Amino acid sequence: MHADYADVIRRHLAIPPVDGPDKVATLDEAVRRLTAPRQTIYLGAAHGRPNALVRELVRQWWGRRPSWTIGCTGFGSPWTALVLGGLVERLVTTFIGEGYPYPVPRPSSAARCSTAGSPCRTGRC
């Protein structure tokens, strides 16, 4: 590599000895500090669901009606507490149900969403 390029890369990509305040937080602190009403929250899901995050959201926001929009690839237990607790205004997902031991719809969640004013097939709860 040419010395001039190496110098430019070193100066622009160097990590400073102190890169601002420490951003490490417990889950409790992070949810308290970073969540607010009317937010859109994407709950990543694949082989590992963020169940601890969902449970902490439910613990801190139960009974407060934050009117969140929740986005996720699949919505199942224990996430149904978000809907049953009235925390979700809109749910954007491709599947509501249980994936284990085989994919099946979760009628109680779907019924709850459709009674909130908009049928689940529209993605609005």
C-alpha positions in Angstrom: 0.0 0.0 0.0 1.3 3.5 -0.8 2.5 5.4 2.3 0.2 8.3 1.6 -2.9 6.1 1.5 -1.8 4.3 4.7 -1.5 7.6 6.5 -4.9 8.8 5.4 -6.5 5.5 6.4 -4.7 5.6 9.8 -5.8 9.2 10.5 -9.5 8.7 9.5 -10.1 5.3 10.9 -8.1 5.5 14.1 -10.1 4.8 17.3 -9.5 7.6 19.8 -8.3 6.5 23.3 -11.6 7.8 24.7 -14.6 7.6 22.5 -17.2 9.5 24.5 -19.2 8.3 27.5 -19.6 4.6 28.3 -22.7 3.3 26.5 -23.0 0.0 28.4 -26.3 -0.4 30.2 -28.4 -3.0 31.7 -31.6 -4.1 29.8 -33.7 -2.3 32.5 -31.8 1.0 32.0 -31.8 0.7 28.2 -35.5 0.2 28.0 -36.2 3.0 30.5 -33.9 5.5 28.7 -34.5 4.6 25.0 -38.2 3.7 24.6 -41.0 6.2 24.3 -44.6 6.3 23.3 -45.5 6.2 19.6 -42.1 4.6 18.6 -41.7 1.9 16.0 -39.8 -0.9 17.5 -38.3 -3.7 15.3 -38.0 -6.9 17.2 -35.4 -9.0 15.3 -36.3 -12.6 15.1 -34.8 -15.6 13.5 -33.6 -18.6 15.5 -33.2 -16.4 18.6 -36.0 -14.2 19.7 -35.3 -11.2 21.9 -37.6 -12.5 24.7 -35.8 -10.8 27.5 -36.3 -7.4 25.7 -40.0 -8.1 25.1 -40.5 -9.1 28.8 -38.7 -5.9 29.9 -40.9 -3.8 27.6 -44.0 -5.4 29.1 -42.8 -5.0 32.7 -42.0 -1.3 32.3 -44.9 -0.3 30.1 -47.8 -2.5 31.2 -50.9 -0.3 31.7 -49.5 2.8 30.1 -50.7 2.4 26.4 -47.6 3.6 24.5 -49.2 3.0 21.1 -46.1 1.4 19.6 -45.8 0.0 16.1 -44.1 -3.4 16.4 -42.3 -4.8 13.4 -41.1 -8.4 13.3 -40.9 -11.4 11.0 -43.0 -13.6 13.2 -45.1 -12.9 16.3 -45.7 -15.6 18.9 -45.5 -16.4 22.6 -44.3 -14.6 24.9 -44.7 -11.6 22.6 -48.5 -11.8 22.8 -48.2 -10.0 26.1 -47.5 -6.8 24.1 -50.9 -7.0 22.4 -52.8 -8.3 25.4 -51.3 -5.5 27.6 -52.5 -2.9 25.1 -48.9 -1.7 24.3 -49.2 -2.2 20.5 -51.3 0.0 18.2 -50.0 -1.5 15.0 -48.3 -4.9 14.3 -46.4 -5.4 11.1 -45.6 -9.0 10.7 -45.8 -12.0 8.3 -47.0 -14.6 10.8 -48.9 -14.7 14.1 -48.6 -18.1 15.8 -46.4 -20.7 17.2 -43.4 -22.2 15.4 -42.8 -25.1 17.7 -43.4 -28.0 17.3 -44.8 -26.9 14.0 -46.2 -23.6 12.7 -49.8 -23.0 13.8 -51.9 -19.8 14.0 -52.5 -18.3 17.5 -56.2 -17.6 17.5 -56.2 -15.6 20.7 -53.7 -13.0 19.4 -55.4 -12.8 16.0 -58.8 -12.3 17.6 -57.5 -9.6 19.9 -55.9 -7.8 17.0 -59.1 -7.9 14.9 -61.2 -6.7 17.8 -59.0 -3.6 18.1 -60.7 -2.1 15.0 -58.7 -3.5 12.1 -58.4 -7.0 10.9 -55.0 -8.6 11.2 -54.8 -9.2 7.5 -54.1 -5.5 7.0 -51.2 -5.5 9.5 -53.0 -3.0 11.8 -53.8 -3.8 15.3 
